[in-house]
Amino acid sequence: MEKKIRNFIVDNFLFGDNSVTFSDDDSLSENGIIDSTGILGLVNFLESEFQISIENEEITPENLDSINKIVQFIKMKIGQMSMAD
């Protein structure tokens, strides 16, 4: 999951430039990797790739500002979906 997310970020926001290094805990916004418009592209990717639905009120730095936060958020969303079944 982390690898898919990192690859999407590098390909779409760093234009494939692997020389830009960032850890899974680094803030994507504070490091200038992703901006508010980019978040919408990230949300579309996450919804499509992981078959989840992200509500507007869930689009927050607490959920989407680092790879680790994104992974935790996706796991939580998938868990909610399986509990609803």
Contact map, one row per residue, 1 for C-alpha under 8 A:
1111100000000000000000000000000000000000000000000000000000000000000000100000000000000
1111110000000000000000000000000000000000000000000000000000000000001100100000000000000
1111111000000000000000000000000000000000000000000000000000000000000000000000000000000
1111111100000000000000000000000000000000000000000000000000000000000000000000000000000
1111111110000000000000000000000000000000000000000000000000000000001000000000000000000
0111111111000000000000000000000000000000000000000000000000000000001000000000000000000
0011111111100000000000000000000000000000000000000000000000000000000000000000000000000
0001111111111000000000000000000000000000000000000000000000000000000000000000000000000
0000111111111100000000000000000000000000010000000000000000000000000000000000000000000
0000011111111111110000000000000000000000000000000000000000000000000000000000000000000
0000001111111111100000000000000000000000000000000000000000000000000000000000000000000
0000000111111111000000000000000000000000000000000000000000000000000000000000000000000
0000000111111111000000000000000011000100000000000000000000000000000000000000000000000
0000000011111111110100000000000010000000000000000000000000000000000000000000000000000
0000000001111111100000000000000000000000000000000000000000000000000000000000000000000
0000000001111111110000000000000000000000000000000000000000000000000000000000000000000
0000000001100111111100000000000000000000000000000000000000000000000000000000000000000
0000000001000101111110000000000000000000000000000000000000000000000000000000000000000
0000000000000000111110000000000000000000000000000000000000000000000000000000000000000
0000000000000100111111000000000000000000000000000000000000000000000000000000000000000
0000000000000000011111100000000000000000000000000000000000000000000000000000000000000
0000000000000000000111110100000000000000000000000000000000000000000000000000000000000
0000000000000000000011111100000000000000000000000000000000000000000000000000000000000
0000000000000000000001111100000000000000000000000000000000000000011100000000000000000
0000000000000000000000111110000000000000000000000000000000000000011110000000000000000
0000000000000000000001111111001000000000000000000000000000000000111000000000000000000
0000000000000000000000001111111000000000000000000000000000000000110000000000000000000
0000000000000000000000000111111111000000000000000000000000000000110000000000000000000
0000000000000000000000000011111111100000000000000000000000000000100000000000000000000
0000000000000000000000000011111110000000000000000000000000000000000000000000000000000
0000000000000000000000000111111111000000000000000000000000000000000000000000000000000
0000000000000000000000000001111111100000000000000000000000000000000000000000000000000
0000000000001100000000000001111111100000000000000000000000000000000000000000000000000
0000000000001000000000000001101111111110000000000000000000000000000000000000000000000
0000000000000000000000000000100111111110000000000000000000000000000000000000000000000
0000000000000000000000000000000001111111000000000000000000000000000000000000000000000
0000000000000000000000000000000001111111100000000000000000000000000000000000000000000
0000000000001000000000000000000001111111110000000000000000000000000000000000000000000
0000000000000000000000000000000001111111111000000000000000000001000000000000000000000
0000000000000000000000000000000000011111111100000000000000000000000000000000000000000
0000000000000000000000000000000000001111111110000000000000000000000000000000000000000
0000000010000000000000000000000000000111111111000000000000000000000000000000000000000
0000000000000000000000000000000000000011111111100000010000100000000000000000000000000
0000000000000000000000000000000000000001111111110000000000000000000000000000000000000
0000000000000000000000000000000000000000111111111000000000000000000000000000000000000
0000000000000000000000000000000000000000011111111111000000000000000000000000000000000
0000000000000000000000000000000000000000001111111111110000000000000000000000000000000
0000000000000000000000000000000000000000000111111111000000000000000000000000000000000
0000000000000000000000000000000000000000000011111110000000000000000000000000000000000
0000000000000000000000000000000000000000000001111111000000000000000000000100000000000
0000000000000000000000000000000000000000000001111111100000000000000000000000000000000
0000000000000000000000000000000000000000000001110111110000000000000000000100110000000
0000000000000000000000000000000000000000000000100011111000000000000000000000000000000
0000000000000000000000000000000000000000001000100001111101100000000000000000000000000
0000000000000000000000000000000000000000000000000000111111100000000000000000000000000
0000000000000000000000000000000000000000000000000000011111100000000000000000000000000
0000000000000000000000000000000000000000000000000000001111110000000000000000000000000
0000000000000000000000000000000000000000000000000000011111110010000000000000000000000
0000000000000000000000000000000000000000001000000000011111111011000000000000000000000
0000000000000000000000000000000000000000000000000000000011111111100000000000000000000
0000000000000000000000000000000000000000000000000000000000111111100000000000000000000
0000000000000000000000000000000000000000000000000000000000011111100010000000000000000
0000000000000000000000000000000000000000000000000000000001111111100011011000000000000
0000000000000000000000000000000000000010000000000000000000111111111011001000000000000
0000000000000000000000000111100000000000000000000000000000011111111011000000000000000
0000000000000000000000011111000000000000000000000000000000000001111111000000000000000
0100110000000000000000011100000000000000000000000000000000000001111111100000000000000
0100000000000000000000011000000000000000000000000000000000000000011111110000000000000
0000000000000000000000001000000000000000000000000000000000000111111111111000000000000
0000000000000000000000000000000000000000000000000000000000000011111111111100000000000
1100000000000000000000000000000000000000000000000000000000000000001111111110000000000
0000000000000000000000000000000000000000000000000000000000000010000111111111000000000
0000000000000000000000000000000000000000000000000000000000000011000011111111100000000
0000000000000000000000000000000000000000000000000101000000000000000001111111110000000
0000000000000000000000000000000000000000000000000000000000000000000000111111111000000
0000000000000000000000000000000000000000000000000000000000000000000000011111111100000
0000000000000000000000000000000000000000000000000001000000000000000000001111111110000
0000000000000000000000000000000000000000000000000001000000000000000000000111111111000
0000000000000000000000000000000000000000000000000000000000000000000000000011111111100
0000000000000000000000000000000000000000000000000000000000000000000000000001111111110
0000000000000000000000000000000000000000000000000000000000000000000000000000111111111
0000000000000000000000000000000000000000000000000000000000000000000000000000011111111
0000000000000000000000000000000000000000000000000000000000000000000000000000001111111
0000000000000000000000000000000000000000000000000000000000000000000000000000000111111
0000000000000000000000000000000000000000000000000000000000000000000000000000000011111
